[in-house]
């Protein structure tokens, strides 16, 4: 005899054919002897006395009442967490045991529950069954849709007590608070590195595994560069890089962006919002990632290490540039002379000094005191300290003050005697990379600094500056005993030897 029953795992009405199996339907597993039918209007004779919701079976009403009473009779022996339904306790036990009995037939990935497996298979099919009625955006899970819909209602009940930033979901506030507290509850079992979010730990573990993701988990491949993605939407976002389509436009300055997140970050430039502040120097940032990179200046943390020489860096981009020293890669080439450089900054300096007539570098930031211009506001800010006399960075050993942290760092090797930069030609060592670069011009014969009046070339900018005094007649080095002036400091020192 056929019987209609309520499937407790998914809430659907099933038609049962034949004798009922002893296996529980709570696990949401499809039985071979059951045919799933979605009745358009099933008979639901059992109502809830509290809220009026109706159910097909009396057992379903009994389970539903636990929502109102808050009763949680099933307790986990490992963590003590309580559950209203036995099936949730069973799933919790799988988490503690590490058991993953459900395997994806497409990529072989193992998961702890049938629901997680069903959600995972959507990665391969690209199916997104839950769509937003307001904007049409689709999601693989109903909970993701519910969270998204709050962005339209602007319901942000959860507010940060430190910076006042509001969130629509309490979990987002919990994660945000770690920016202020510095809490990093997720630890890597391999290297003990601590991270603030579980997703960051999962990404970090791929460094040790030596892989980014199983190829079968990235079924959506870009036909231009071959890069793979887990979701079709991520592929569409990536393809804009090749097509130069920028659909997100700023209402205030008309600047366009590839992604909505980029536009959101840019709009903080206009609003002046800087929600993330440094606990050491009170400097504020618009993005949490920029704050994390800044904090490494104070903590001295250098998490990015070179596998070839073991040298460590505080930023991934710096490590990437350093690795080109070992590989010999020089990706930045000069359009005028064809010379290639390891870093883009070196190319920019070359173009300004060697091809001043061919390259015009825009310098929109001007000093109001001396009129000197700079291509970025950060350079202008550093320059202004020469007028104000501000030197916020002091040496703990000799007390000497500096305008920049990098200058202090270069100075400190005077006390340690460290000379980590070695010339590959003569093996001479230097305390900083700038001195090594100037020294290497002796071997290469490069003279990138040329005089515009007579055409004479020099291997150092200071030598060109001193040479220009021959044409101007200016002699800035004066003897304090006889008043005689010299164009070069070395000539003044030779002169003083006679006294």
C-alpha positions in Angstrom: 0.0 0.0 0.0 1.4 3.4 -1.0 1.8 5.9 1.8 2.6 9.6 1.8 5.1 10.6 4.5 7.1 13.8 5.3 10.8 13.5 4.7 12.3 15.0 7.9 15.7 15.9 6.3 14.4 18.2 3.6 10.7 18.8 4.4 9.4 17.3 1.1 6.4 14.9 0.7 7.5 11.4 -0.4 5.4 8.6 -1.8 6.5 5.3 -0.3 6.1 2.1 -2.4 6.0 -1.2 -0.6 7.2 -2.1 2.9 8.9 0.7 4.9 12.7 0.3 5.4 14.2 0.3 8.8 16.7 3.0 7.7 15.9 6.5 9.1 14.8 9.2 6.7 16.4 11.9 8.9 19.7 11.7 7.1 18.1 12.9 3.8 19.3 9.8 1.9 17.3 8.7 -1.1 16.0 5.2 -0.7 15.8 2.9 -3.7 12.2 2.0 -2.9 11.0 5.6 -2.6 10.0 7.9 -5.3 10.3 11.6 -4.5 7.2 13.5 -5.5 6.6 17.2 -4.7 2.9 17.4 -4.2 1.7 20.9 -5.1 -0.7 21.1 -2.1 -0.1 18.2 0.3 -2.6 17.5 3.0 -1.2 18.9 6.3 -3.7 18.1 9.0 -1.4 18.7 12.0 -1.0 22.4 13.0 1.4 23.9 15.5 -0.6 25.5 18.4 2.0 28.3 18.8 2.5 29.6 15.3 -0.1 27.9 13.2 2.3 26.2 10.8 0.9 22.9 9.5 2.6 19.5 9.0 1.8 16.2 7.3 2.7 14.0 10.3 2.3 14.4 14.0 5.9 13.5 14.5 6.9 16.5 12.5 4.8 18.8 14.8 6.6 17.3 17.8 10.0 18.1 16.4 8.8 21.6 15.3 7.6 22.4 18.9 11.3 22.3 20.0 11.8 25.5 18.1 9.4 27.3 20.5 10.4 25.5 23.7 14.2 25.7 23.1 14.5 22.2 24.4 17.8 20.5 23.4 17.9 17.0 24.8 20.8 15.6 22.8 24.3 16.5 24.2 27.6 16.0 22.5 30.0 14.0 24.7 33.1 15.7 23.2 32.3 19.5 23.2 29.1 19.6 25.3 27.1 21.3 22.7 23.3 20.6 22.8 21.0 19.8 19.9 17.2 19.5 19.5 17.4 16.6 17.0 19.4 13.4 17.2 20.4 13.7 13.5 22.2 17.0 14.3 24.1 15.2 17.1 25.1 12.5 14.8 26.5 15.0 12.3 28.4 16.7 15.1 30.0 13.4 16.0 31.3 13.1 12.4 33.0 16.5 12.8 34.9 15.4 15.9 35.8 12.0 14.5 37.0 13.5 11.2 35.0 10.9 9.3 34.0 11.9 5.7 31.9 9.0 4.4 30.4 10.9 1.5 32.6 11.1 -1.6 32.1 13.2 -4.8 32.1 11.0 -7.8 33.4 13.8 -10.0 36.6 14.9 -8.2 36.9 12.4 -5.3 36.5 15.0 -2.5 35.3 13.5 0.7 32.7 15.3 2.9 31.1 14.7 6.3 27.4 14.9 5.4 25.1 14.2 2.5 24.0 17.8 2.6 27.5 19.0 2.2 28.0 16.6 -0.7 24.9 17.9 -2.5 26.1 21.5 -2.0 29.5 20.6 -3.3 28.2 18.9 -6.5 26.7 22.3 -7.5 30.3 23.4 -8.0 30.6 21.0 -10.9 27.2 21.5 -12.3 27.2 25.3 -12.0 23.6 25.1 -10.7 22.4 28.0 -8.4 18.8 27.1 -7.4 18.3 30.0 -5.0 17.9 33.4 -6.7 17.2 36.9 -5.3 13.8 38.3 -6.3 15.2 41.9 -6.1 18.4 41.7 -8.2 18.3 38.2 -9.7 21.6 37.1 -8.2 21.7 33.3 -7.7 23.3 31.2 -5.0 24.0 27.6 -4.3 22.6 27.6 -0.8 19.5 29.1 0.8 21.4 30.5 3.7 23.6 32.5 1.3 20.5 34.0 -0.3 19.1 35.0 3.1 22.3 36.8 4.0 22.4 38.5 0.6 18.8 39.7 0.8 19.7 41.7 3.9 21.9 44.0 1.7 18.7 45.2 0.0 16.8 45.8 3.2 19.9 47.6 4.7 19.2 45.7 7.9 22.5 46.0 9.8 21.7 45.4 13.5 25.1 44.3 14.5 27.4 47.3 15.2 31.1 47.3 16.2 31.6 49.0 19.5 35.1 50.1 18.5 34.7 51.8 15.1 30.9 51.8 14.7 30.9 49.7 11.5 27.6 47.8 11.1 26.9 44.3 9.8 23.8 42.4 8.7 25.1 39.1 10.1 26.5 38.5 13.6 29.2 36.2 12.2 30.6 39.1 10.1 30.8 41.2 13.2 32.6 38.5 15.1 35.2 38.2 12.3 35.5 42.0 12.1 36.2 42.3 15.8 39.4 40.3 15.3 40.8 43.2 13.3 40.7 45.3 16.5 41.6 42.5 19.0 44.3 40.9 16.9 42.8 37.5 17.7 44.0 34.7 15.4 42.1 31.5 16.6 43.0 29.3 13.6 46.5 27.7 13.7 48.3 25.8 11.0 49.3 22.3 12.2 52.4 22.3 10.0 54.1 25.7 10.7 52.0 26.9 13.7 51.1 30.1 11.8 48.0 31.7 13.2 45.2 33.2 11.1 42.1 35.2 11.9 39.7 33.3 9.6 39.1 29.6 8.8 39.1 30.5 5.0 42.5 32.0 5.3 43.8 28.9 7.1 42.4 26.7 4.2 44.2 28.9 1.7 47.4 28.9 3.7 47.4 25.1 3.9 47.7 25.0 0.1 51.2 26.4 0.5 52.3 23.3 2.3 50.4 21.0 0.0 52.1 22.6 -3.0 48.8 23.0 -4.8 46.0 25.5 -5.2 43.1 23.3 -5.9 42.4 20.0 -7.7 41.9 20.7 -11.4 38.6 19.0 -11.4 37.4 21.5 -8.8 38.0 24.3 -11.3 35.9 23.3 -14.2 35.4 26.8 -15.6 38.5 27.6 -17.6 39.4 30.9 -19.3 39.8 30.4 -23.1 42.4 33.3 -23.2 44.9 32.4 -20.5 43.8 29.0 -19.3 43.2 29.9 -15.7 40.6 27.8 -14.0 37.8 28.8 -11.5 35.4 26.9 -9.3 32.4 29.1 -10.2 31.2 30.5 -13.6 30.7 33.9 -12.0 34.4 34.0 -11.0 35.3 33.2 -14.6 33.1 36.0 -15.9 34.7 38.4 -13.5 38.2 37.3 -14.6 37.3 37.6 -18.3 36.7 41.3 -17.9 40.5 41.7 -17.4 40.9 40.5 -21.0 38.0 42.4 -22.5 38.7 45.6 -20.5 35.0 45.7 -19.6 34.5 47.8 -16.4 30.8 47.8 -15.5 31.1 49.4 -12.1 31.3 53.2 -12.2 31.9 55.7 -9.4 29.1 58.4 -9.3 31.4 61.1 -8.1 34.5 60.8 -10.3 33.3 58.4 -13.1 36.2 56.0 -12.5 35.3 52.5 -13.5 36.2 49.1 -12.0 36.1 45.4 -12.9 34.4 44.3 -9.7 31.8 45.8 -7.3 34.3 45.3 -4.4 36.8 47.5 -6.2 34.2 50.3 -6.5 33.2 49.9 -2.9 36.8 50.3 -1.8 37.3 53.3 -4.1 34.3 55.1 -2.7 36.0 55.3 0.6 38.4 57.8 -1.0 35.5 60.2 -1.4 33.9 59.6 2.0 37.2 59.6 3.8 36.1 56.4 5.7 39.1 54.6 7.3 37.6 52.0 9.6 40.9 50.1 10.4 43.4 51.9 12.7 46.9 50.8 13.8 47.2 50.3 17.6 50.8 51.3 17.5 50.8 54.6 15.6 47.1 55.5 15.1 47.5 55.4 11.3 44.1 54.5 9.7 43.3 52.4 6.6 40.3 51.7 4.4 41.1 48.0 3.9 41.9 45.4 6.6 44.6 43.9 4.4 46.5 47.2 4.2 46.4 47.4 8.0 47.8 43.9 8.3 50.7 44.7 6.0 51.3 47.9 7.9 51.4 46.1 11.3 54.4 44.1 10.1 56.4 47.3 10.2 55.9 47.5 13.9 56.0 43.8 14.7 58.9 43.0 12.4 57.1 39.9 11.1 58.4 38.6 7.8 56.2 35.6 6.8 57.3 35.4 3.2 60.6 33.5 2.8 62.7 32.8 -0.3 63.1 29.1 -0.9 66.5 29.7 -2.6 68.4 31.8 -0.1 66.1 31.8 3.0 65.7 35.6 3.1 62.4 36.8 4.5 60.1 39.6 3.6 57.0 41.3 5.1 55.1 41.4 1.8 54.4 38.8 -0.9 55.1 41.3 -3.7 58.6 42.1 -2.3 59.4 38.4 -2.2 58.2 38.0 -5.8 60.6 40.8 -6.9 63.5 39.3 -4.9 63.0 35.9 -6.5 63.8 37.5 -9.9 67.4 38.0 -8.7 67.8 34.2 -8.6 65.8 33.5 -11.7 67.3 36.3 -13.8 63.9 37.4 -14.9 63.6 41.0 -16.0 60.0 41.6 -17.1 60.1 45.4 -17.2 61.6 46.7 -20.5 62.3 50.2 -21.6 60.5 51.1 -24.8 63.3 53.5 -25.9 66.5 51.5 -25.4 65.2 48.0 -24.7 67.0 47.7 -21.4 65.2 45.4 -18.9 64.8 45.6 -15.2 63.7 43.4 -12.3 61.3 45.9 -10.8 59.0 48.5 -12.3 60.4 51.2 -10.0 63.9 50.6 -11.4 62.4 51.1 -14.9 60.7 54.3 -13.9 64.0 55.7 -12.5 65.8 54.7 -15.6 63.3 56.4 -17.9 63.5 59.6 -15.8 67.3 59.8 -15.8 68.3 58.3 -19.1 65.5 59.3 -21.4 64.2 62.5 -19.9 63.2 63.8 -23.3 61.3 60.7 -24.3 59.3 60.0 -21.1 57.2 62.6 -19.3 56.3 61.6 -15.8 53.2 63.3 -14.5 53.8 64.9 -11.1 50.5 66.3 -9.8 51.6 66.7 -6.1 53.5 69.9 -5.5 55.1 71.2 -2.3 53.6 74.5 -1.3 56.9 75.7 0.2 59.5 75.0 -2.4 57.4 74.1 -5.5 59.0 70.7 -5.9 56.6 68.2 -7.5 56.1 64.5 -6.9 54.2 61.7 -8.7 52.5 60.5 -5.5 51.1 62.1 -2.4 53.1 59.7 -0.2 56.4 61.1 -1.6 55.2 64.6 -1.1 54.3 63.8 2.6 57.9 62.5 3.1 59.4 65.5 1.4 57.5 68.0 3.6 59.3 66.6 6.6 62.5 68.2 5.3 60.8 71.6 5.8 59.2 70.8 9.1 62.3 69.1 10.5 60.1 66.2 11.7 62.1 63.0 12.3 59.9 60.5 14.0 62.1 57.4 13.7 65.1 57.3 16.1 67.9 54.8 16.5 67.8 53.0 19.8 71.6 52.7 20.0 72.9 56.1 19.1 69.7 58.2 19.1 70.1 59.5 15.6 66.7 60.6 14.1 65.4 59.9 10.6 62.4 61.0 8.5 61.6 57.5 7.2 61.5 54.1 8.7 63.5 52.7 5.7 66.3 55.2 6.4 66.5 54.1 10.1 66.6 50.5 9.0 69.5 51.2 6.6 71.3 53.1 9.4 71.1 50.3 11.9 73.4 48.1 9.9 76.2 50.6 10.8 76.0 49.2 14.4 75.5 45.6 13.5 78.2 45.6 10.8 75.9 43.4 8.6 76.6 43.5 4.9 74.1 41.2 3.3 74.4 42.5 -0.3 77.2 40.9 -2.2 78.5 41.9 -5.7 78.4 38.9 -8.1 81.5 40.1 -9.9 84.1 40.9 -7.2 82.3 39.5 -4.1 82.5 42.9 -2.3 79.7 43.3 0.3 77.5 46.2 1.1 75.1 47.2 3.9 72.2 48.2 1.5 71.1 47.4 -2.0 71.5 51.0 -3.2 75.2 51.0 -2.5 75.5 47.6 -4.3 73.7 49.0 -7.4 76.0 52.0 -7.5 79.0 49.8 -7.1 77.9 47.4 -9.9 78.0 50.4 -12.4 81.8 50.2 -12.0 81.8 46.8 -13.6 79.1 47.4 -16.2 80.3 50.9 -17.1 76.8 52.2 -17.0 76.5 56.0 -16.6 72.8 56.8 -16.5 73.1 60.4 -15.3 73.9 62.8 -18.1 74.5 66.6 -18.1 72.0 68.4 -20.4 74.5 71.2 -21.1 77.7 69.4 -22.1 76.5 65.7 -22.4 79.0 64.3 -19.9 77.7 61.2 -18.2 78.1 60.0 -14.6 77.4 56.7 -12.7 75.9 58.5 -9.7 73.3 61.3 -9.2 75.5 63.1 -6.7 78.3 63.3 -9.2 76.0 64.9 -11.8 74.7 67.3 -9.1 78.3 68.3 -8.2 79.2 68.6 -11.9 76.4 71.0 -12.7 78.0 73.5 -10.3 80.8 74.0 -12.9 78.2 75.4 -15.3 76.3 77.5 -12.7 79.5 78.6 -10.9 78.0 77.6 -7.6 80.4 76.0 -5.0 78.5 74.8 -2.0 81.4 73.4 0.0 83.2 76.2 2.0 86.2 76.0 4.2 85.3 77.4 7.7 88.9 78.6 8.2 89.8 80.6 5.0 86.4 80.9 3.3 87.5 79.3 0.1 84.7 77.4 -1.7 84.7 74.1 -3.7 82.4 72.3 -6.0 83.3 68.9 -4.7 83.4 67.7 -1.1 86.5 65.7 -1.7 88.3 68.8 -2.8 87.4 70.5 0.4 88.7 67.6 2.4 92.0 67.7 0.4 92.2 71.4 1.1 91.8 71.0 4.8 94.7 68.5 5.0 97.1 71.4 4.4 96.1 73.1 7.7 
